[in-house]
Amino acid sequence: MTTATTALEKTRVLVRIDPTGDPDYMRLKAEVDGLCRNITDMEVHDQEEIEHITRDVNLGIKVRNEVEALRKVWKKPALTAGRRIDAGFDLLLKPLDEIKKVAGQKVTICKQEMRAEQARIEAENRRLEAERQAAILETVDFETGEIPDIPLVVTTPTPIVRDKTVTELGSERTEMEPRYRLVDITKVPTGLLMLDEKQVKAQLKAGVRDIPGLEIWEEEVTKFRAR
């Protein structure tokens, strides 16, 4: 057995994915089916029947807790294995994501520097040409119309800055991308603001019944609590 195979064997985890054959699952399914059938068929017309359906619903709450507990038992090996798998592959993925950001920053800075140099050279070339034209005007003989032989200015070639670079493996493209920071939240359009429903419900639970911009009313609901 090779070293790689030995390492693989040590990290293998047996994960069950079909709980329907589990004895505890089958027992709970029978209870769920019975409770659902009873409550669906039950008619509620008096206090005794309210007590009856209340007992069944509370029994259903307890059964639900058992179902959730059993589900956690079944999922734990898979979740644990999944976290270990993710952690292992993150060791490879995160460095690749990071170097992509680093490379992007390097290319962006390089192009910014190249554009700055491009602008500097163009400005210098314009200055040299302006000096040449001024020299011509200063030495031209307006009576004879003779123009002095002033050599052309040897300008520095302007570097080319490409917005896109294509290689046999792919390409890069530099483009302007919008960014933002919050300056004054009171001026942000209401359509871009999100209602904090968790805070609203907390205030309603605390007894608040008047919140500007919200219509608040009460509805009668029946709640069950298992002991």
N, C-alpha and C positions, 0 to 999 in steps of 0.2 A: 504493500500500500504506500502510495507516494505521500509526501508531506502535505501537498495541497489537498489530497483526498482526506487525509487525517484531520486537517483543519476544518474541512467542510463537514465531516461527520460530527465534530464537536459542536458545531453551530446549528445543526439541524434541530428543528422543533416540530413535534407532532401537533398539528392544529386540526381539531374537529370542526367541520363546517355545516353539518346537518344535525340539528338538535332534535328533529321530530321523532327519532327512535329512542331517545333518552327516557328512561322510566319516569323521572321527575317531570319531564316535559309532558309526557302522555297523561300523567295524573293531573297536572295543571290544566291541560287542554280539556279534559273531561269536566273539570270544575268550571272553566270559562264557558264551555258550551252550555252547561246546565244553567248557570246564572244568567247568561244572555237570553236563553229560551224562557226562563221563568219571568224575568223582568219585562221582556217583550210582550209576553202573553198576559201579564198581570194587569188587572183593572184596579184603579184606585178611586174609591168613592167615599170612604169613611176613615176615621182615625185608626182603626185596627189595620186596615189595608195600608195606610201610610206607614205604620210601624213595621208591617211585613216587608214592604219594599225597601224601607230604610235598612232593615237587617240584611237584606240581600245585597244592597249597594255597598254597605260597609264590609260585608264579606268579600265583595268584589274588590274593594280597595286593598284588603289584606292579600287576596290572591294576586292582585296586580303587583304588590310589593314582592311577593315570592317570585313572580315571573321576572321582574327586573333583577332580582338577586341572582336568579339562575342564568339570565342573559349575561350578567357581568362575569360569572364563573366561566361561561363558555368563551366570552370575548377576551378575557385577560391574557391567555397565552398568545392569541393573535396580535393584540395591541402591544404587548411586551416585545414580541418578535418584530412587529412593524417598527417600533421605536428604535430597536437595535439595528434593523436594516437601514432605516433613514439616517441614523447616526453614522453608520459605516459609509454610506454613499455620500453623505454631506462632506466627509473628509476629502472627497474628490470634486464634488460640485461647487462648494463654496470658493475654493481657490480659483477655479475656472471663472466663476462669476466675478471675482475680485480682480483678476488680471484683465478681464474684459473692460471693467471700469477704468483701471489704470491705463490701459492702452488708449481708451477713448480720451482720457484727460491729456495724455501725451500728444495725441494727434491734434486735439483742439488747440493746445498751447503752441504746438509747432506751426499750425496754420495761422494762428494769431500773430506769431512772430514773423512769419513769412509775409503776411499782408502788411504788417508795419514796415518791414524792410522794402516791400514793393512800393508803398506810399512814399517812403523816404527817397528811394532811387528816382521815382517819377518826379518828385519835387526838385531833386538835384538836377535832373536832366532838363527840366523846364527852366531852372535858374541859369544853367549854362547856356541854353539856347537864347534866353533873354539877354544875357551879357553879350553874346555874339551879335545879335540883332542891334543892340545899342552901339557896339563897336563899329558896325557897318554905317549906322547913321552918323556917327561922329566923324568918320573919315571919308564919307562919300563926297565927291566933287559935284555940287549942284549946278555949277556953270557948264561943265562938260558932260555931266551925267555919268562920269566914270565911277564905277563901283570897285572898291579895293578888293583884292583877292584875299579874303579872310577864310582860312580853312574851316571846314565843318567841325563842329564839336564832336569828339568821340564820346558818345554816351554809354553809360553802363547798361547792359541788357537787364530788362525788368524780369524778375523771377515769375514763373507761372504758378499760381496757387489753384489747384483743382478742388472743386467741391466734392468730387467723387473719385475714388480709386478702385479699379477693378483688377482682381487677380484671378488665377485659375481656380482658387479655392473659395472665392467669395469677393465681397466688396465692402467698402466703408463709404459713408456719405455724411458730410457735415451740413447740418441745417439748423435753423433757428427754432428753438422749442420754448414755448411759453412757461414761465414760472410765476409764482405769486407768493405774497406774504400778507397777513392780515394787518390792516392799518386802522380801520374804524369799523367795527362790527355793526354799528347802528346804521351805516350807509350801505350795507350789503343787501341786495335785493332779497325780499322775503322768500322767493322761490328757491333760493340757494341755502336757506336755513333749514335745519332738521329739527323737528319736534322731539324733545327728550321724553318719550312715552314712559320710561321708567320713573322719571322724576314726577311726571303728572300723576301717575298711579299712586306714588308714595304720598303726594299731597292730598289726593282724594281719600286715601286710606286714613290720613291724619285728620280728616274732617274738613278740609278746605272745599268750599263749594262755589267759589267765585274766582276764576282765573281769566284775566283779560284775553279776548280772542278765542275763548273756548266756550262752547255751549255744554253745560253740565246738567244732567238729569239723573234720576234714580230709577232702577228697574228692580222688580221683585225677583229674586233668584233663590233657589233652594240649594244649600250646601250640605254635604255629608262629611262626617269625620269619624274615622274608625278608631276604636279604642285598643 
